[in-house]
Amino acid sequence: MDLATLKNAPAPDAGRPSDDATVAVSIRNLAKSFGAGDQKVYALRDIDWDIYQGQMSMIIGPSGCGKTTLLSVIAGILDADHGTVDIFGEHVNRMSDAARTRFRARNIGFVFQQYNLLPALSAAENAAIPLVIAGWEKKKAVAKASSVLEGLGMGKKLRSLPNTLSGGQQQRVAIARALVHEPRLLVCDEPTAALDHDTGLSVMQLMRKAALRPDRAVVVVTHDNRVFHFGDRMARMDDGRIVEIIDQTKGSIAHD
Amino acid sequence: MNWIALKMLTGDKPKFFGIVMGLTFAALLITQQGSIFCGLMCRTAGQVTDITGADLWVMDPNVRFVDDVKPMIENNLYRVRSVPGVKWAVPLYKGNGRVKLTPEIRELEKIEPEDSQGRELPPVYRRKIDEYGNPARAKVIEQVILLGLDDATLVGAPPPERIEAGRVEDLRKPDAVMIDYTRLRKLFPGEEWSLEETHRKTASELTPEQRTRFELAYGRIPTDPDGKVNFYSLFLARELEMNDHRAVIVAICEATRTFQSNPVVYTTFSRAKQFIPRERKMLSYILVKIAEEDQHPGTLLDRFIGRIGLPSWLDPKTDALIRSESPGAFIANEIGGWGSERRPETARVTKAILDRTGLKARTRQEFMWDTIGYYLKYTGIPINFGITAALGFLVGTAIAGQTFYNFTLENLKQFGALKAMGATNLRIVGMILLQACVVGLLGYGLGVGLAAWFGLSAGKSELAFYTPWELLPMSGFAIVLICVLASLLCIRRVVVLEPAIVFRG
């Protein structure tokens, strides 16, 4: 499925945000390089992009184009060379490390490609980790995580260890972990890459259903074209630049 | 976060046990080898610590350790007695003697007969008989350490708590000697040594087989007036031959095993001279008591203890207390360091003895450390044990450190995820330190516990095993060091870890 086809594809649900949606993340003139001297390679260049609340924004493109690097900078776990990243009005890349860590703990939820669940913890305990980091007592944190997991259809697997769960179930636990502390920004790195087609679709449906709220923005990095149609807006990257922004409700905007 | 750290640690059981076992092994090796080393060192000075009641040991100035006896003329005893500040001075002979004895073999053979149809009948015991049809006999010539105590006072004899059979006072009887029980087996092979374990048991605790053995070998079960079996009393009144002189055993005592593990034979000074081939100089040491004893804090404490009784925490049977002159002196030495070593009159009398007689005077503590120091310096023992303990430390570090480091490396991505989710470096470092503390404590506890079990199992066997309390913090420090080294490597990796690692597939 190419992008031209995609933009005309029907949305999976009718809950599209309105045009006056609030900007959640504002990226201006962003650049990021790795290495130094002759070895210096630009992973991101001249990135300008707005991510809106109430929308699922996707970053797509070929391997090595800088998708994950951009997501890392947006999530505040990687420093940019220059440019600004404002999340809900706060200049994340000008914060101290400690302030940024606190900001992440409060405002950002993560879904990883390999789930990164702690193998020794049960599903409920894994999902409770962000609350524990925020200083909750274990008992209360696990209770809240259990209710979130039940909402995601994992009520019978609360005490299961990750190695006894299927890939789709593990990703549900990861989604519960990302949502349990009710973050305002959810960043997802290739959430369907390790899943089969049907499971991938159901995970994306679940994510739209459970994660998308008017006061929350969701950013998904993916190269899985089977799930492109779940995104409201897509930034197509190539060679470290955003070459096209596609608003699936309106059409494509040439970026350069 | 602490519970997460602990679950991460115990979740991978093989690795968890690997780390704990590595640390256990290190703690065990360090504590056990250290204890054997301390045990050996204590044995070297056992003769010094066993002799109580005197403040000073006076000797030839060239003596370096207790076995390095350089005999003096007996006139020196009277010269020392004339030194101001000396309350009393008594002679002590210490030398090597030879004991000859022809013990009867009393060992019993167990025969398990069968009837004509091959069925087992009750076992029968009979004396071992030699090829000529006589009870077997063996000749024994054994090297012993001979201690000759002052005839009048018997200063230097073991205290009553260490007498297993007979009476010290009987040393004043003709030809009397007292022998330590730890090496009796060497002097009397062929006895029913399996019955030694019955010592101090009540007669009702004996098994029928033990009763049979007693009856067949000795014709009786030896018991004290309190009804307890006294195995060692079987050796009282037995005769030995020393330097063509008859010697009669009148008492059996406990003595600290010596480094060479030779039996210790006590007798009087004058009789010791008969038991040893004649030499011109026979005075090995002079034991001296310093006057002005009333000034000693230990004496004051003794008066106090006399009124209120011995404190409940002070076991009257502990070796340390037995070796002290009195409970008061023990407490004063332990708590205040007010032993005779620190008393000003000790230094004064020591100097006076040197000035007036040319002889060297050492306190018991000083002489003990002189002896230990000699063995440390000239035998290479500490190097060998040090190498073993160092190997234990290195192997422990290698096993535990490497496993712990690998454990952290394998969890690096999980730590990265925690950092991405907002866990600070400080909290993650805290998690790693907690994990290190837990495995360290477990390993240390198990290692020291196993070493203690080893020591208890060794009991009164040949093995020299003594664990001073100082050894426990030392091995604890070694384990802490291993954990810190392992943790530092892990912490460094985690602190420099970029949380972005979690986004790399």
Interface residues (C-beta under 8 A of the other chain):
Chain A: T68 L71 S72 A75 I77 L78 A98 T101 R102 R104 A105 R106 I108 F110 F112 Q113 Q114 N116 L118 P119 A120 L121 E125 I129 P130 V132 I133 A134 K138 R177 D189 E190 A193
Chain B: M1 W3 I4 K7 M8 T10 G11 D12 K413 Q414 G416 A417 L418 K419 A420 M421 G422 A423 T424 R427 E498 P499 A500 V502 F503 R504 G505
